[in-house]
Amino acid sequence: MAFNDLLLKALNKEKTERPPVWLMRQAGRYMPEYMEVRKKVSFLELCKTPELACVVTLQPVDILGADAAILFSDILIPIEPIGINLSFNPAPVISNPVRTMEDVNRLNHFNPESDAPFVYKTIDLLVKKLNVPLIGFSGAPFTLACYMTEGAGSKSFLEIRKMMLNTPDVFHSLMKKLTEDTIKYLQNQVKHGCAAIQMFDTWAGILPPAEYKEMVFPYVKDISESISAPFIYFAKDGSAYFDIIKELNCAGIGIDWKISLKEANVRLGSKFTLQGNLDPAILFSNKASIKKYAETAINEGKLCPGHIFNLGHGIMPATPVENVKYLIDVVKGLA
């Protein structure tokens, strides 16, 4: 079967007959086939078992027809080998949060091949099987730091805010460490065959724009300019930062559902391939509604230098599989 390079063409801003389509969290709990695999192992064990991680990465491509695969893993995987005690219950829990300079100094150096060999073995397996591009990924340093300082998920992530305000030297030491690790982690994914990279900044949106610009964006910029593959940056709730983000020199920007693609393109200076931005809740509606909202995104995407059809965030666990398949068929012009 011929290699489907729609994603790479879109990221290169080449004209395509239709937008490529893949969906954040497309391998996951909404699929019965995933749940069958998940019965055998814990979430962390699944991430760390290349043969099984390969299987679940392939499922949305083989069953639903996605135009790209995204490596099955978790954004927190790289923080465990540097000395973070990580568990999932089912949400992430960290028993030794990082809050002082001593905590930062005790963190280990990150060596990709020896610290996360299962990630690269999974990639090696996938590139032999796939006829679509494989997307590698990581969490952004700020989002990783949010979990590492808080010790768990949070609505406010007060610990990282306190660190930024009261001990900025500790914050910057942690961010520099995580930035160096992230570059090594991602560049090694490219070396093993990932055709594109996405960096998730899930919690960037908790900050005022001035704070984001001064204390977070320089690290995002460093990473985006250090990866030798098309790079997509996704900052959830990040539209307040578009005047800052447009200074990035990267291929794509992920857009959530809180702003239209048309407006996002204008505010970002019409310089990026935009990825997004369907509200994941739409997948709980009827087919007519799904088609209407999908076609709106497709039409707005035509105004951008390039468009990758995606959701504005990840698929929710209870999403009907038949609706996901229908959405992909709509984008492909099959429904």
Secondary structure, 3 states (H helix, E strand, C coil): CCCCCHHHHHHCCCCCCCCCECCCCCCCCCCHHHHHHHCCCCHHHHHCCHHHHHHHHHHHHHHHCCCCEECCCCCCHHHCCCCCCEEECCCEEECCCCCCHHHHHCCCCCCHHHHCHHHHHHHHHHHHHCCCCEEEEEECHHHHHHHHHHCECCCCCHHHHHHHHHCHHHHHHHHHHHHHHHHHHHHHHHHHCCCEEEEEECCHHHCCHHHHHHHCHHHHHHHHCCCCCCEEEEECCCHHHHHHHCCCCCCEEEECCCCCHHHHHHHCCCCCEEEEEECHHHHHCCHHHHHHHHHHHHHHHCCCCEEEEEECCCCCCCCCHHHHHHHHHHHCCCC
